[in-house]
Structures are given as structure tokens and as C-alpha cells.
């Protein structure tokens, strides 16, 4: 009897709880800002789908199908999803892409297909963006099948005339797809998909003016494309970063149209950032800055730390990078501060240290009077220094001492070992060390690794930095020509000087 009482009591409370839960879930659905319904024939409610989005060159999971009723999966959330290209991922990791737009009612989206996920079988409701998107996908898929068949025929065809005809047909298929994409862009300029497809369109240079010499036509076209590269990209559209397109565009631009010259890279990067800032896309602004900072840090071109420093100092440290916290900003600005003194084009910080005699007479870098001054930071026990220093010695022994001066700084504290190495290896250039502890070279030059080689002009401006010893002959010859100490016919004009990524040598921990 007591058991029956508790069962009845529990049943009574369960009914109340169930009513409350129904009300709770109803309230959640009524507050939902997105409710994306997906029906996949062949899947049932015990399965789970994942909603992910593109972001630059990566994909990130955003939601799981938390609700499923009558075989229809629902992605439900209380915050409107940002515009972009999203992926619906099935349990077998197969997926299809959809457009999500914050200009549409995201609670009306409905997609239906089977597990093959062919575009021609897709049913779309509640989204004009996706109707246009899948209409194009159906067309492109059909043309893709035609192109694949033509490729097989081209590979099998031995007759050159027939092969040429097949290649022409294959190219025509590509043109048809491009024309269809252009049609989508023209008919739907205000839809996200229209803006996305427009951004994919490459700019085509016109014929060069008659005033351009024939030998300069390719250069003229290259510069025209570089100047108009972003014409088809709407810099006010945040959604472009949530697609693979924007990342592909910015990567191609800085890899193919920006030369390995720091000042030019800074100019073009700054123009792009300012254009985006003026147009108003905060997401493009954020991800462009993030991309450029990483890109300039990763490339191994000479003096590109100048570009890294520019982005850090002018955008991150000024508070324009609205997404970073105070700790990240402080660290970024500290690193930028350490870089500033030794950027290419800056006057090298002075040093004043004794030589191997350790007399009171010290040697100031600024007292050196030479067209070219080579500053080397090294350690006789550093493995890579042992490879580089003999190359430096061979070069110095053979060069004109009136044109080149070497100021070699020992970075450690084994004074006797250093002196012995200098003596035994007959290093006849100036060797100094911070024996009295008075010089701040390590701080001024941010020395954390050795060897490091800087090359200065007659005004002590840093022209090359962190280069390999094997390239010193070409570098010095180039600098002597640039400063008028030699004629160009005496040697290299500098065009054969490799960027840092091709230099021999590199940094080894100090």
C-alpha cells in the first residue's frame, strides 16, 4: 500500500515535471533565432548531425542537431548565425554546404536530401540564397561530369587534331560555368551568394596603351592587375571570411602580386587594410590583420621584420585590434619595441667595447669609417658559428680593406676561450667583447641567437640583416655599386642577391 502511494505520488509529480519541460522547450523554440531543419532519407533520430562553418582556410563546428522529430534534425540556437558558407556534416563525415544569411529568417530554413547528397536531389525551403546556390550547384555538377568525361577522352586520344578539338570543348565547359556564375552575380547583387561569386571573379587587364614599349607590356599588365585585384570584392561584407574565397584571395595577392620588398609590402598591406576599414567589414579587418601578421612573420624575405613591426605598431599597439586582450597587446608591443632599433633602414645602434687586449681603449662602431661595415654577433662554441666564421675570414682576407670593415662581437663570457679561438684561427678583423659589462648591445640588437650578421652602409644604416656568410661577396659588391664606389659593370647589380629564405646559414640558439 505504501509502495502504491509513492508510485502515485511520483506519477503525479512526473506529470507536473513533464508539463514544465514541455513549456520550457516551447519557450526555447519560441526564442530561437535560428532553427535549421534537415531531413536526410536513410538517417533517423538516433543519429546526430553537425553544423560547421568555414572561417578563412579552416572549418569549425558550430552546433549539433540537438532536436530531432519525425526524422527531421534541427539545429536550434538563440543567437542569429553570422552570414557565410556552412557545412552540414553527416555521421559518416560526408557533408553538404549551405548558405546562411543574417538577412534571412533562419528559423525557416529547410533542407531535404538522401545520403548521396547530390545537388539535383536537394529540396530547399525558406531561403532564396540557397535556392540560387543549389541551382548553380546543379548546373556546375552537370558540367563537371561533362568536363571529367572530356578529360578521359583527351588522355586517351592519340590524334593531335582530335585531341585539340577535345581540349577546345573542355575549355568551353569551363567558360560556361564561369558565365553561369557571372549570371548569378548580375541577377543577385544584393544576395550574399551574388557577392561571393563576384569575389571569385578574376580581374582581366585590358590591352596595354600604345605608349607602353613591347618589352614592358607584361609588367604593365601585372601592375594593372595588382592595382585592380580587389575590385570585385565587397569589403563591407563580413560573410566573405566565412567562406574559402577570401582567404584564397588574400593568399594569392600577397604570394603572387606583392614583391619581396618590405616597403612595397607595407604600402600594399596598408592600402588593403584601410580600404576594408573604410568599407566597414569588421570581420575582414580582423582576419586580414591576423593573416598579414602571420604572413610577414613566416616569410623569409630580407628585412620583412619591418613589415611585421609595421602591422604590430600601427594596428595592434594602437588599439585597433579590438579582439585581442590586454596581455596579448602588451606582449605584442614589447616584441615590436625590441625589433624597432634594428629594422632595415634604421641607423644601427652604437656599440663601444674593448678588443682582445682588454685595454681601456674601446672601439666605437660609429668611429668606423668604411663604405661597408659588417657587424657579426657570434660565439666560438656555437656550432653554426664554427661554419660561418671561416667563410667570413676567407672573404675578409681577400677583400679590399678600404671598402669593407668587420666589427665582430663575441656574445658570451669565456674570454680566454674566445681569445684563443681568435688567435688560432687568425681572425684579422676587429674582434670585440663586452668584457667590462658596460655595453647594452644584447638589448639594442635583441640578440637571442647566433650567428647574426648585419651589413651597414657608409652612414651606418642597416641595409641587410641576418644573412649568411656565403652571400657577403655579392652583398658587399651590390652596396659598393649602390653607393657609387664601383660601376655596375664591375660586378653584380644586386638582382642576384637571394632573399633570406635562400641564404645559407640561419639562427642557432645562442
N, C-alpha and C positions, 0 to 999 in steps of 0.2 A: 504493500500500500504506500509506504514511504517512497519507494523507488518510483512508483507510478506518479506520485506527487511531483517529484523532482523532474521527471520527464515532461510532464505537462507544463511545469514552470519554465523549463529550458525551452520547450517548443514555443511557449508564449513569448519569451524574450527573443528567440531567434527570429520570430516573425517581425518583431519591432526592429531588430538589427537589420534584417533584410530590407525592410521599408526604408530605413535610414540610408543604407548603402545604395539602394536604387535612387533615392533622392540625391545622394552625394554624387553618383556617377552622372546623373542627369544634369546636375549643376555644372560638373566639369565640362560636359559636352556643350552645354549652353554657353560656356565661357570660352570655348575653343576658338583660337584664331586660325588654326588650320586643322583640317580633317580630310586627309588624302586617302581615298578608298581605292583598294587594289584587289581585283579578283583574278586569280590565276587558276584556270581549269587544270586539275591534276594535283592541286595543293588544297589542304584542308586546315581547319583552325589549329590543330596541334602544331603546325609549322609556324615559323616566325620569319618575317621579312625585315630587312634593314634598309633604312633610308640614309643615304650618304650624299655629300656634296663635293664637287670639285673646288679646290682653292689653289690657284696658281698651278703648279705641276703636281699637286698631291690630291688625295681624296680622304675625306674624314667622315666617319659615321656620325649621324646627327640624331637618329631616333630608331626605335624598333616598333613593330606593329603590336602595340600594347592591347589593342581591342580587335577581336575577330568575331564576326557574327554571320551565320549562314554562308560560310566560305569566303566572306569579304573581309580582307585585312584593312585595318585603319591605322594610319599614323596621325596621332592627335596631340596637339600642343596648345598652350595658352599664349604663345608669342608668335606673331607672324614671321614666317620664314623669309630670309633675305632672297632677293632675286638671284637666279643663277641656274646652272645646269646641275641636276641632282641625279643620283643613281638609286634605283630600286633593286636591291640585291636579294636573290632567292637563296634558299638553303644550300643549293649545290654551287653557290658562288656565281652562277650566271646572273646577268643583270640587264636592265634596260634603262636608258636615260630619259628624263622628262625635264620640262621647263617649269620652274616655279617662279612666279612673278608676284611682287608685292602690290602690283596694280590690279590683281585679280582676286576674287573671293576664293581663298584657299580652302574653304570648307566645302566647296562644290566639286573639287577635283575627283574624277573617277576614271580608272584605267582598267581595262579587261583584256586578257590575252590567255594563251595557253603556255605551257612550259617551254615551247620552242622560241617564243618571244619574237616572232617575225613581225616586222612593222606592218605588213599588209593585213595582219590579223588583229591589230590593236584597235580597241574601241575606246574612244575618248569622249568624256562629257565634262562640261563645266569649265572649259579652258580654251579660249581662242588661240593662245600661244601654242598649246600642244597640238591643236588641230593643224596649224600651219607647220609646226615642227615635224609631225609624223607624215604629213602629206609630202614634204620634201624627202623624208627618210625613205618612204616607199619608192619614190622616183629614183633616189640615189642608189638604193639597194638593187633595183632592177638594172640600172645602168652599170652597177658594179659587177653584176653577174655577166652582163654583155662584155665588159672590159676583161674579165677573167677568161672568158672563152676566147676572146681575140688574142690575149697573151699566149694561151696554149697554141693557138694556130700560128702565131708569129714564131714561136720557138720551134715548131715542127716544120715550118715552111722552108724549103731549100732554094726555091726560085726567087731571085733577088727582086724581080718586078712584082711578083705576087706578095712578097714579104713587105715591100714598100707600100703597096696598096693597103695591106692589113694594118700597118703602122699608122697610116693616114686615118683609117677608120677608128683605130684605138684612140688617137688624139682627138677625133671628133666627139667621141663619147665623153672625154674629159671636158671639152668645151660645152657640151650640152648640160652637164652637171653644173658647171660654172654659171651658165646662162640661167638655169633654174634658180640657183642661189641668188643671182642678181635680181631675178623677178621677185623673189620673196622679199628682198631688201627694198625694192622700189615700191611694192604694194603695201608693205607693212613698216613704214619708217618709225612709227611710234611704239611698235611692239619690241620687247627685248630681243626676240629671235631675229627681227629685222636688223637691229643694231649689232647683234652678234655676227650675223652673216656679212654685214657690211665691213666689220672689223677684220674679217678673214680675207677680204679682197685686197690683193696686192696693187700698189700704185704702179703705173706704167709710164715711163718717161716719154715725152714727145721727141720728135726729131730735133737734133741739136741745131741751133741757129747757124746760118751760113758763115757767120763771123768766127765760129769755132773751128780751129785747124783740125784736119782729119786725125792727126795723132792724138788730139785732146778730146775727141768725141766720147770715148769710154769714160774718161774722168768726169766730163761734163754730165753724163747720164748718171754716173754714180753719185755725184754731189746733188743732182736733182732729186733722185730717189731718197737720199738721206734727208734732204730738206722737206720732202713731202711724205715721208714714211708714215706719219701718224694721221694723215688727212682723213682716213676712213674710220678712225677710232673715236668714239664719243667719250670724251674724258669726263663727262658728267654722270656716266652710267656705272654705278657700283657693281652691278651684276657681272660685268666682264671679268672680274678677278675670280669669280666662282664659275669659271669655265677654263678649259685648257688653252683658250685662244690668247688671252692677254699675256700669260707667261711666255708662250711661244713667240709672240711679237716682240716683247722686250728682250728676250734672249737673242733672237736673230739680230735685232737692231744693234745691240752692244757687242755682239760677236762678229757681225759682218759689215757694219757701217760706221763703227767708231774705231778710228785707228789707235794703235798702241802708244799714244802720246797723251800724257796725263792732262795737260792743259786743255786739249781738244775734248777729251772725255769729260772733264769737269764742265766745260761750256755746254756740251750737248746734254749731259745729265741735268744740269741746272735748268736748261730751257724746257726739257720734258717735265720736270717736277713743277716748274712754275706754270706751265700750260695746264697741267692737271689741277693744280691748286686754284687757278682762275676759273676753270670749268666747274669745279665743286665736288668731284668724287673723292670722298674721304678714304674709301677703301682702295682706290687706285693710288692715291697719295701714299697711304700707309705701306702697301705692298711694293710699290716702286722704290720707296726709300729703303725698305728692308732688302729688296733684291740688289739694289746698287751697292749698299754697304757690303753685303756678302760677296758680290761680284768683284768689287775693287780689292777686297781683302784676298780673294782667291787667285786672281790673275797674277802672273809672274812677270809682268812687264816692268821695265825700268821706271823707277820713281812713281809708281802708281800708289804708293802710300800717301802721296799728295792728294789723290782723288778720294781715298778713304778718309783722310783728315778733313777734307772739304765737306763731305757729307756729314761727318760727325759734328764738326764745329758749327756748321751753318744751319743744320736741321735738328739733330738730336740734342745738342747742348743749348740751343736757343729755345727749347720747349715746344717745337713744332711737332715732335714725335709724340703725339698725345696718348699713345697706347703704352708707353714704357713707364716703369715705376721709378721712384727717386734713386733707388740703389743702382739700377741699370744705368740711369743717366749719369750718376756720379762716376761710375766705373768707366763709362764711355768717354766722358770728358777728361778724366785722368789720363787715359790712354792717348787721347788726342793731344793733350798737353805735352806728353812725353815725346810725341812724334814731331811737334811743331818746329823745334830748333834745327832739325836736320833734314827738313824737306828739301827736295831739289829746287834750286834757285835761291835758297837762303845762304847767307854768309855763314860759313862753318864756325861753330863756337871756338873761341881761342883755347889753347892749352899751353901750359908752361911747366915743363918738367926737366929734371936732370938726365944726362945720358949715363952710360955705364960707368963713368968715373965717379959719379955721385958727388961732384963738387958743388959748391954753392952756386956756380953758374948754371942757370937753367936755359932751356931753349923754348922760345915762344913760337907757336905756329904762325902768328901774324908777322914775325920777323923774317919769315922765309920769303925770298924774292925769286920767284920762278914762274914761267908761263903755265906750268902744270905742277900741281902738288898732289902727291898720292899719300893719303893717310891710311895706315893699316893698324887695326887692333888685333893683337894676336897673343898666343901663349905657346911657349916652346914645348909644352907637354900635350897640347891639343893635337889629336890625331890628324885632323884635316889641315891644320896649320902646317904640319910637317910636310904635307904635299904641296901646299900653296907657296910657302915661303921660298923654297928653292926655285920655283918658277919666277917669283918676284926678283930674286937675286940675279938669275940669268938675264932677265930683261934689263935690270938696272945696270949691270956690268957692261951691257952692250949699247946703252943709250947715251945720248948727248946730255951730260950733266948740267949744261947751261939751260937745257929745256925742261928737265924733269928733276924734281926733288922728292925724296921719300921721307916721310915722318912716321916712323913705326913705333907704336905704343904697346908696351908689354902690360898686360891687364892683371897679372897675379902678383904673388909676393915672394916667390922663390928667386931672390935676387942673384944668388951665386949660380944657380942653375941656368938662369937667363943669360948672365954674363958669359958663362962657359959656352952656351949654345951659340951666342953671337960671335964669340971669338973663334970657335972651332969651325963654324960654317962660313966665316969670313963675310959677315953681313956688313958691307961697307957703307950702307946708307945710315941716316941718323936713327939711332935706337934710344928711346927714352922710356922712363917708367915713373910712376907716381911714388917714388921712394920716400918723399917727405910727407906724403899724405895730404898735400895742400891743394891738389888739382881736383876738380869736380867732373872730369871727363866722362866717368861712367854715367852720371846723371844727365849731363848735357847731351851725350850721344846715345843714351838709353842702351848701353852695352849689356846684353844678356847672353850673347853668343859670340863665338869667334870661329874663324876669322871674319872680319868685316873690312872691306876696302872702299874708301871714298876717294873720288877724284875731283879736285878743285881747279878752277881756272886761276888766272893771274890775280883776280880780285878776291880770291878765296871763296867764291860761290861754289856750292855743291852742284856739280853737273851730272856726275854718275855716282851711284852708291850701291854697296853690297854686290859688287861684281866679282867675277872670277879672275884670277891672276893671268890666265892664259889669254884673256882679251885685252890686257893692258896695252900691248903694242898698237892695236887698232884704235883703241880709245884715245891714247895719247896723240897718235897721228891725226886723228879727227879733230881733237881740240886745238892742236897747233895750227891746223888749216883754218878752223873756225875763228881763231884769234888773230889770223894774219901772219903768223910766224913761218908758215910754209904755204906754197902754192898747191892747189888741188891736184895738179899733175904729179906732185911728189909722192902721192900715196892715196889712201882711201879718202872718200868724201864723207864717210860716216854711214853710208847706206848699207854697208855690210856688217855694221855693229849689231849683234844679236840682242834681242830683249832678254831680260833676266832669266826667263824660263829656259833659254838655250845656253846660258853661260855655264861653263864648268864650275864646279865648286858649289858652295852653299853654306848655310849656317850650321854649325855644330855647337851644342851646348858648351858654354864657357866653363 
